[in-house]
Amino acid sequence: MLLCKIINRNFVVLSQVKTSTRAISAVRKLSTKNDGVENFKGKYDIIIAGGGMVGCTLACALGKNKVLSNLKILLLEGSPNKKYELKEEYSNRVVALNPSTKALMSSLDVWMHVENARLQPVRHMQVWDACSDAIISFNSTDFLDDDLAYIVENDLLQHSINTELSKVQNVHIVYGAKIADYELSKTQPDSYDCTGSKVKMSNGDTYSCQLLIGADGANSSVRKAIGAQYLAWNYDQMGVVATLHLAEETENTTAWQRFLPTGPVALLPLDSRRSSLVWSTTHEQAKQLLKLPDEQFVDSLNDALWKQYPRSSSVDACTSWVSSWLQRVGLPSGAARQLPPSVRNIAANSRAAFPLGFGHSTRYVAPGVALVGDAAHRVHPLAGQGVNLGFGDVKDLTELLANTLYSGLDLTHPTWLERYESLRQRHNVPTQLAIDALHRLYTVDSPPLVLLRSIGLQITNAIHPVKKMIMSHATT
């Protein structure tokens, strides 16, 4: 009996050693630790085309992963290397990071830089319809052990990511990179091996790699190079952003969003006296809002938040009946609502606008190529999910790639690439379609559709498991 136990134990140890040896061998085929980037003469294991928040986070995640620490990684960042300075006034471009993104940033030691600077937690959320009394609200204590989201300035988050990325030894960064062309990898006959890709720069330099990752935004050249079909359309809307000063100091941990007939207007908390505006509206109104004097702009914004819009009496009667019925059966009726803050003025020169659109790449991968972030998907900002979907790509891509190499498979083995595509599309596509459907449903003021969406919102707000399911999907 003792002999059998010893034999079994030795077999397990030998199996583990064999697996580790395969993993080390697979990595050594790609590169040798401590060789130094300069010895590669343009040859890398992974090239990330495009920086930004998603591309830089991916480079940081790959570089810090213990299994991937031997890989030589090149990040081609189109923007120059700018010096960051934290200013007293908040930037007008912010992101709402969900708990899953926070966990990713914490694992990379990025979050501590954000916390030491500034961020604002979102503990409550209230969304309501301007054409009826329908409302839905979320409280972090009802659904999570964490806050619903965190509002962080784009520039601050980018700086925090770059701070950690600069410490990663196996990642080389080329700033101001201008890519001229790609020569993509091809699968060799009767083999999973790929020939490798080449990236040709405008200055004549050429880099080669086994795995090319496109993190180059909605107009991705990498996506175009692999010939992926891209489903896209522009909404007849622009997103107007600004930094707002509130009329009164508040705890300000609530995100507010009101659906107007022309699009949603949202206030995201920054601190006790300031909020960030994201106002989705028509091109014509957006242009007018940008031209208005500050006082008139503030008046227009307060009207958007408080004004009583024309309503259908039949819709009001039906929603009132549904509210009464919900109260009778002991469910939340939405009657207990908070009032949004009033805006006093806006920060100087903080108004800007950008076009809104939808985009979905039917393929996230090709032989030796993968797409992440806006290169693979683009959504309306009404749910604050765009960048979180990209960070989800980073998390899953890094984990799958590490598991692949640890299993002894090649860097470009199709099994993990296909699994990455399947895993991310199962999460991203339903989210994109749901956000697009909400946009379309709330940009019409036809009484039958207003009634339909209002009752749907009331019932959703009343049923806790449904709200929990929505929040669970939005925060992972």
Secondary structure, DSSP 4 states (H G I P E B T S, - for coil): -HHHHHHHHHHHHHHHHHHHHHHHHHHHHH--TT--GGGGTTEEEEEEE--HHHHHHHHHHHHH-STTTT--EEEEESS--PPP---SSPPS-EEEE-HHHHHHHHHTT-HHHHHHH--EEE-EEEEEETTSS-EEEEEHHHH-SS-SEEEEEHHHHHHHHHHHHTT-TTEEEEET--EEEEE---BPTTSS-B--EEEEETTS-EEEEEEEEE---TT-HHHHHHT--EEEEEEEEEEEEEEEEESS-----EEEEEEETTEEEEEEE-SSSEEEEEEEE-HHHHHHHHHS-HHHHHHHHHHHHH------HHHHHHHHHHHHHHHHTT---S-S-PPPPPEEEE-TT--EEEEEEEEEES-SEETTEEE-GGGTEE--GGGS-HHHHHHHHHHHHHHHHHHHHHTT--TT-HHHHHHHHHHHHHHHHHHHHHHHHHHHHHT---HHHHHHHHHHHHHHHH-HHHHHHHHHHHT-
